[in-house]
Amino acid sequence: MMENRSYLCIDLKSFYASVECVERCLDALTTNLVVADPERGAGTICLAVSPSLKALGVKNRCRVFEIPKQISYIMAPPRMKLYIEYSANIYAIYLRYVAKEDIHVYSIDEAFLDVTDYLDMYEMTARQLALEIMEAVKRETGITATAGIGTNLYLAKVALDITAKHAEDHIGFLDEELYRKTLWEHKPLTDFWRIGRGTVNRLASLGIFTMKDVAQADEDGLYKMFGVDAELLIDHAWGRESVIMADIKAYRPESSSISGGQVLARDYTHEECRLVVKEMTDALCLELAERGLVTESVTLSIGFSNKLKLTHAHGTASLPEAANTYRAMIPYIFEVYDRIADPALPIRRLSLSANNVTQEAYVQYSLFSDREETERDRKAQRAALEIKKKFGKNALLRGMDLQEAGTTRERNRQIGGHKSGEFGGELGLDPEKEDFHEE
């Protein structure tokens, strides 16, 4: 039996919306605010909604037009750079209490802390330490945090997601016994970490609707339906988790890839999208070069217009030898594009991946390679990277980036596909005066 440890899972409540409220000297718990880009229209997704809006029934990650018209609210354009700065400052607070080896950053607003070996030193319980950290975050950044405490990583996460929201101090606690006593019959199953709607539907076909049902189900049937994933599902049904923080820190993937994707602002024609594919290839090559990596294959995925029943297509091409230059890669990427894209169908989403990347220094090249040409291309890449690093990503552009259908200039001003964030003011939206339509 594994030794019980003490884990904290700390979440920053409605993080993006809370940051925007702090910046405006507003109370996030009482202010109706959504973080969304007004330039993308009423069909755009709200990146965050404030707790007061959630209390009125507005769901997180809804679309703007789905907010009831009778509700007045502030719309704050996203400022991703600002949110990253806040997240970094909060991580620095965690580091005052716990070493980086005992912290796993799960997302920009959520982190796991293994506090097992710190409790005796601080002469605190896990709950007392969680409260002190949460109070420090609130005092120094204005952001309200919630926390889950568990005897393993899974229970800490479930305590955060399910039980903390009902606690006065915003802290939930679970061990295996308490988990089985209080949550075995909890519904819906989607409240539990790593269980999505697809899994719920498949379990329902077996007559399984709660974690207790999973724990008591025929394991052979679960393995037949879920394969090796059944082991994790069964362990979690009992409140068990074998992975510890050291395992996370030691994990290295067997293979790695680099990818980028974007949702286009409108439906693009086949030729317009061909331009965007060229831009994405250039960006991917520069990223590979900056990291000193090369790839032997590329995968292109296309998402067609939402108006079509056909949703997506994807294809992969192998390169004759490992590469990271635009000249070497673009013919093979275009071969995939011409193979999977129907010229008659409008396109709305694109992603491009470099698969199984390896260090450039370790690659063996064939006798037929034009080494002089490759070296010229790489010198040009290095020069471009130096200019962009010194003067900004838009300091050096290709001619294609200036065309009307190009997206590079706008994307260079974004982080994670959203505005990075010079303050653009706020929009006080009166539902009686706004005419929102779904895109």
C-alpha positions in Angstrom: 0.0 0.0 0.0 1.3 3.4 -1.0 2.2 6.0 1.7 -0.4 8.7 2.0 0.9 12.1 1.0 -0.5 15.5 1.2 -1.2 17.3 -2.1 -2.7 20.7 -2.7 -4.5 21.5 -6.0 -4.9 25.3 -6.1 -7.1 27.0 -8.7 -7.4 30.7 -9.4 -11.1 31.5 -9.4 -12.4 32.7 -12.8 -8.8 33.8 -13.4 -9.0 35.9 -16.6 -12.1 37.7 -15.4 -10.7 38.2 -11.9 -7.5 39.8 -13.3 -9.7 42.2 -15.4 -11.7 43.1 -12.3 -8.5 43.7 -10.2 -7.1 45.9 -12.9 -10.4 48.0 -12.8 -10.5 48.0 -9.0 -13.8 46.0 -9.1 -14.9 43.1 -7.0 -14.9 40.0 -9.1 -17.5 38.3 -6.9 -20.1 41.1 -7.5 -19.1 42.4 -11.0 -20.7 41.1 -14.1 -17.7 40.8 -16.5 -16.8 38.5 -19.4 -13.5 38.2 -21.2 -14.1 38.1 -24.9 -12.9 39.8 -28.0 -15.6 42.2 -29.3 -14.0 42.3 -32.7 -14.8 38.6 -33.3 -18.5 39.2 -33.1 -21.3 37.7 -30.9 -20.3 34.2 -31.9 -17.0 34.4 -30.2 -16.3 32.3 -27.1 -16.1 34.0 -23.7 -12.7 33.0 -22.3 -13.9 33.6 -18.8 -17.0 34.9 -16.9 -17.0 36.4 -13.5 -18.5 34.5 -10.5 -21.5 36.8 -10.3 -22.4 36.0 -13.9 -22.0 32.2 -13.1 -24.4 32.7 -10.2 -26.9 34.1 -12.8 -26.6 30.9 -14.8 -24.1 32.1 -17.4 -21.8 29.2 -18.3 -18.1 29.5 -18.6 -16.8 29.2 -22.2 -20.2 30.2 -23.5 -20.6 32.3 -26.6 -21.4 36.0 -26.3 -24.8 35.7 -27.9 -25.8 33.0 -25.3 -25.7 35.5 -22.5 -29.3 36.4 -21.6 -30.2 39.8 -23.1 -31.6 41.1 -19.8 -28.2 40.9 -18.1 -25.9 43.9 -18.2 -22.2 43.2 -18.1 -18.7 44.5 -19.0 -16.9 43.0 -21.9 -13.1 43.0 -21.4 -10.9 42.3 -24.5 -8.4 39.5 -23.6 -4.9 40.5 -22.5 -3.0 37.3 -22.5 0.4 38.8 -21.7 -1.1 40.4 -18.5 -2.6 37.0 -17.4 0.7 35.3 -17.9 2.4 38.0 -15.7 -0.2 37.5 -13.0 0.3 33.7 -13.2 4.1 34.1 -12.9 3.7 36.3 -9.9 1.5 33.7 -8.2 3.9 30.9 -9.0 6.6 33.0 -7.3 4.3 33.0 -4.2 4.1 29.2 -4.3 7.9 29.0 -4.5 8.2 30.8 -1.2 6.5 27.8 0.4 7.4 24.8 -1.7 10.4 24.0 -4.0 9.9 23.9 -7.7 10.5 20.1 -7.7 7.3 19.8 -5.7 5.2 22.0 -7.9 3.4 20.9 -11.1 1.9 23.7 -13.1 -1.2 22.1 -14.6 -2.5 25.2 -16.4 -2.1 29.0 -16.3 -4.6 29.1 -13.4 -4.1 25.7 -11.7 -1.2 24.0 -10.0 -0.4 20.9 -7.8 1.8 21.2 -4.8 3.2 18.2 -2.9 3.4 19.6 0.7 4.0 16.3 2.5 7.6 17.1 3.5 6.8 20.7 4.5 4.1 20.3 7.1 6.4 19.4 10.0 8.8 22.2 9.1 6.0 24.8 9.1 4.2 23.1 12.0 1.0 23.3 10.0 -1.7 21.0 8.7 -2.3 20.9 5.0 -5.4 23.0 5.4 -3.5 25.7 7.4 -0.8 25.8 4.8 -3.3 26.0 1.9 -5.1 28.9 3.7 -1.8 30.8 4.2 -0.9 30.4 0.5 -4.4 31.4 -0.6 -4.3 34.5 1.6 -0.9 35.5 0.3 -2.2 35.2 -3.3 -5.3 37.4 -2.4 -3.3 39.9 -0.5 -0.6 40.4 -3.1 -2.5 40.0 -6.4 -6.2 40.5 -5.5 -7.0 37.1 -7.0 -9.2 34.7 -5.0 -8.0 31.1 -5.0 -9.7 27.8 -4.1 -7.9 24.6 -3.1 -8.4 20.8 -2.9 -6.4 18.7 -0.5 -6.0 15.0 -1.1 -3.9 12.0 -0.1 -3.0 11.6 -3.8 -3.0 13.8 -6.8 -6.4 12.5 -8.1 -8.2 13.1 -4.8 -6.7 16.6 -4.5 -8.1 17.5 -8.0 -11.5 16.0 -7.2 -11.6 17.8 -3.9 -11.0 21.0 -5.7 -13.5 20.4 -8.5 -16.4 19.0 -6.4 -16.1 19.6 -2.7 -14.2 23.0 -2.4 -17.1 24.9 -4.0 -19.3 23.9 -1.1 -16.9 24.8 1.7 -16.9 28.2 3.5 -13.1 28.5 3.3 -13.0 27.4 -0.3 -11.0 24.3 0.6 -12.0 20.7 0.0 -10.4 17.6 1.5 -10.6 13.9 0.4 -8.9 10.7 1.4 -9.9 7.3 -0.1 -12.4 6.5 2.7 -14.1 9.9 2.6 -14.2 9.8 -1.2 -16.0 6.5 -1.2 -18.3 7.7 1.6 -19.3 11.0 0.1 -18.8 10.9 -3.7 -19.3 7.3 -4.8 -22.9 8.1 -5.8 -22.3 11.6 -7.0 -23.7 12.7 -10.3 -23.0 13.7 -13.0 -19.9 11.6 -13.7 -18.5 14.4 -15.8 -17.7 16.3 -12.6 -14.9 13.8 -12.0 -11.4 14.5 -13.5 -10.7 12.9 -16.9 -14.3 11.8 -17.5 -15.9 13.4 -20.5 -19.3 13.0 -22.1 -18.1 10.2 -24.4 -16.9 8.1 -21.5 -20.2 8.8 -19.7 -22.2 7.6 -22.7 -20.2 4.4 -23.0 -20.5 3.7 -19.3 -24.3 4.3 -19.5 -24.5 1.6 -22.2 -23.2 -0.8 -19.5 -25.7 0.4 -16.9 -23.0 2.4 -15.1 -23.9 5.8 -13.8 -21.8 6.4 -10.7 -18.2 5.8 -9.5 -19.6 3.1 -7.2 -21.1 1.4 -10.2 -17.6 1.6 -11.9 -15.9 0.1 -8.8 -18.4 -2.8 -8.6 -18.6 -3.4 -12.4 -17.2 -6.5 -14.2 -13.6 -5.5 -14.9 -13.4 -7.7 -18.0 -16.3 -5.7 -19.5 -14.5 -2.4 -18.7 -11.2 -3.6 -20.3 -13.1 -4.8 -23.4 -14.7 -1.3 -23.8 -11.8 1.0 -22.7 -8.7 -1.1 -23.2 -5.7 -0.2 -21.0 -7.6 3.0 -20.0 -9.9 0.9 -17.9 -7.1 0.5 -15.3 -7.0 4.2 -14.6 -10.8 4.4 -14.6 -11.1 1.6 -12.0 -8.3 3.0 -9.8 -10.1 6.4 -9.8 -13.4 4.8 -9.0 -11.8 3.6 -5.8 -10.0 6.9 -5.2 -6.6 5.5 -6.0 -3.7 7.1 -7.9 -0.3 5.6 -8.3 1.4 8.6 -9.9 3.3 10.9 -7.6 5.0 14.3 -8.2 8.4 12.6 -8.8 6.9 10.6 -11.6 5.6 13.8 -13.3 8.9 15.5 -13.0 10.8 12.4 -14.4 8.4 11.9 -17.3 9.9 12.3 -20.8 7.8 11.5 -23.9 9.1 8.8 -26.2 8.6 11.1 -29.2 7.8 14.8 -29.5 6.2 17.1 -32.0 5.7 20.8 -32.6 2.4 22.0 -33.9 0.5 25.2 -34.4 -3.1 25.8 -35.3 -5.6 28.6 -35.9 -9.3 29.3 -36.3 -9.8 31.6 -39.2 -11.9 34.8 -38.8 -14.1 33.7 -41.6 -14.6 31.0 -44.2 -11.5 30.9 -46.5 -11.5 29.7 -50.1 -9.1 27.0 -51.3 -6.6 29.6 -52.7 -6.8 31.9 -49.7 -6.1 29.0 -47.4 -3.2 27.9 -49.5 -1.6 31.3 -48.5 -2.2 30.6 -44.8 -0.6 27.2 -45.1 2.5 28.9 -46.5 2.5 31.3 -43.6 2.1 28.5 -41.1 4.9 26.5 -42.8 7.2 29.5 -42.5 6.3 29.9 -38.8 6.9 26.2 -38.1 10.3 26.2 -39.8 11.4 29.2 -37.8 10.3 27.6 -34.5 12.2 24.4 -35.4 15.3 26.4 -36.3 15.1 28.4 -33.1 15.1 25.2 -31.1 17.8 23.5 -33.2 15.3 20.8 -34.3 14.5 19.0 -37.5 11.5 16.8 -38.5 11.1 13.8 -40.8 7.3 14.1 -41.4 4.6 16.7 -41.2 0.8 16.4 -40.6 -1.7 18.9 -41.9 -5.3 19.0 -40.6 -8.2 21.0 -42.1 -11.5 21.9 -40.5 -14.1 22.9 -43.0 -16.8 25.5 -42.6 -19.3 25.0 -39.8 -22.0 25.2 -42.5 -20.8 21.8 -43.9 -21.7 18.4 -42.6 -18.1 17.2 -43.5 -16.1 18.4 -40.5 -12.4 17.8 -41.1 -9.6 16.0 -43.0 -6.0 15.4 -42.3 -2.9 13.9 -44.0 0.7 13.2 -43.4 3.8 13.4 -45.6 7.2 11.9 -45.0 10.2 14.1 -46.0 13.1 12.4 -47.9 15.4 13.6 -45.1 15.1 15.5 -41.8 14.6 19.2 -42.4 13.6 22.5 -40.9 13.8 25.0 -43.8 10.9 26.4 -45.7 12.3 25.4 -49.1 12.7 21.8 -48.1 9.3 21.4 -46.4 6.8 23.4 -48.4 6.5 21.0 -51.4 5.5 18.1 -49.2 3.1 20.2 -47.1 1.4 21.4 -50.3 1.2 17.8 -51.5 -0.8 17.0 -48.4 -2.9 20.1 -48.8 -3.8 19.3 -52.4 -4.6 15.7 -51.5 -7.0 16.4 -48.6 -8.5 19.8 -49.4 -11.5 19.9 -51.8 -11.2 23.2 -53.8 -14.9 23.6 -53.6 -15.2 23.6 -49.8 -14.6 26.6 -47.6 -12.1 26.2 -44.7 -12.3 27.6 -41.2 -9.6 25.8 -39.2 -6.0 24.7 -39.8 -3.3 22.9 -37.9 0.2 21.9 -38.9 2.5 19.6 -37.0 6.2 18.6 -37.3 6.3 15.0 -36.1 9.1 13.1 -34.2 11.4 16.1 -34.0 15.0 15.4 -33.2 18.1 17.6 -32.6 19.6 18.9 -35.8 23.1 18.1 -34.6 22.4 14.4 -34.5 21.0 14.0 -38.0 22.8 12.1 -40.8 22.2 13.6 -44.2 22.3 11.8 -47.5 25.0 12.1 -50.2 22.4 13.8 -52.5 21.7 16.7 -50.2 22.5 20.2 -51.4 24.4 21.2 -48.2 25.3 24.6 -49.5 21.6 25.5 -50.2 20.5 24.2 -46.9 23.2 26.1 -45.0 22.2 29.3 -46.9 18.6 28.8 -45.9 19.6 28.2 -42.3 21.7 31.4 -42.2 18.7 33.3 -43.4 16.5 31.7 -40.7 19.0 32.6 -38.0 19.2 36.2 -39.3 15.4 36.4 -39.3 15.1 35.1 -35.8 17.7 37.6 -34.5 15.8 40.5 -36.1 12.4 39.3 -34.7 13.9 38.7 -31.3 15.4 42.2 -31.2 12.7 44.3 -32.9 9.5 42.2 -32.6 7.8 39.5 -34.6 6.4 41.9 -37.2 9.7 43.6 -37.8 10.5 41.2 -40.7 7.7 39.8 -42.9 7.5 37.9 -46.2 5.6 39.5 -49.0 2.8 36.9 -48.7 2.1 38.1 -45.1 1.0 41.5 -46.5 -1.7 40.0 -48.7 -5.3 40.5 -47.6 -5.9 36.9 -46.7 -2.7 36.7 -44.6 -3.0 36.1 -40.9 0.6 36.3 -39.7 0.7 40.0 -38.8 -2.4 39.7 -36.6 -1.3 36.4 -35.0 2.1 37.9 -34.2 0.3 40.3 -31.9 -1.4 37.5 -30.1 -0.6 34.9 -27.4 -2.4 31.6 -27.6 -4.6 32.9 -30.4 -5.9 35.8 -28.3 -4.9 39.4 -28.0 -1.7 39.8 -25.9 -2.9 42.9 -24.5 -2.5 46.5 -24.7 -5.4 47.9 -22.7 -8.2 48.6 -25.1 -10.8 50.0 -22.7 -13.9 48.2 -21.8 -17.4 47.9 -23.2 -20.4 48.5 -21.0 -23.0 46.4 -22.8 -26.6 47.4 -22.5 -28.7 44.4 -23.7 -31.4 46.7 -24.9 -29.0 48.4 -27.3 -26.9 45.5 -28.6 -28.0 43.5 -31.6 -26.1 40.2 -31.3 -26.3 37.6 -34.0 -24.6 34.2 -34.2 -21.9 34.0 -36.8 
